[in-house]
Amino acid sequence: MALAHLGLRPLVELELRLGEGTGGLLAHPLVCAAVRVMHEVATFDSAGVTEKEA
């Protein structure tokens, strides 16, 4: 209900009904991986990738 009120979608839709934060525990590695990608993966500019000639 909270996500619907905020207009958001869940990260994972597993139809859990336990109500004890199990979904949060399952989503944690996904969120951590996204943070690492945002901070550690090189961009095209930082990797020196130039546009490919046609």
C-alpha positions in Angstrom: 0.0 0.0 0.0 2.9 2.4 0.8 4.5 1.9 -2.6 1.1 2.4 -4.4 0.6 5.6 -2.4 4.1 6.8 -3.4 3.5 5.8 -7.0 6.4 3.3 -6.9 6.9 -0.3 -8.0 8.6 -3.0 -5.9 12.1 -4.0 -6.8 11.1 -7.6 -6.7 7.6 -9.0 -6.9 7.6 -12.3 -5.0 4.1 -12.0 -3.5 5.5 -12.4 0.0 3.0 -11.9 2.8 5.1 -12.5 5.9 5.3 -8.8 7.0 8.6 -9.1 8.7 10.9 -7.5 6.3 11.7 -10.6 4.2 11.3 -8.6 1.0 13.8 -6.0 2.3 16.3 -8.7 3.0 15.9 -10.2 -0.4 16.2 -6.7 -2.1 19.3 -5.7 -0.2 21.9 -7.5 -2.5 20.1 -5.9 -5.5 20.4 -2.4 -4.0 24.0 -3.0 -3.0 24.8 -4.2 -6.6 23.2 -1.1 -8.1 25.2 1.2 -5.8 28.4 -0.5 -6.8 27.6 -0.2 -10.5 26.9 3.5 -10.1 30.1 4.2 -8.2 32.6 1.7 -9.7 31.7 1.0 -13.4 33.6 3.2 -15.8 31.7 5.5 -18.1 32.5 5.7 -21.8 34.4 9.0 -21.1 36.5 7.7 -18.2 37.3 4.5 -20.1 38.5 6.5 -23.1 35.9 5.0 -25.5 35.3 7.1 -28.6 32.6 7.0 -31.1 32.9 4.2 -33.6 33.5 5.3 -37.2 30.9 4.1 -39.7 
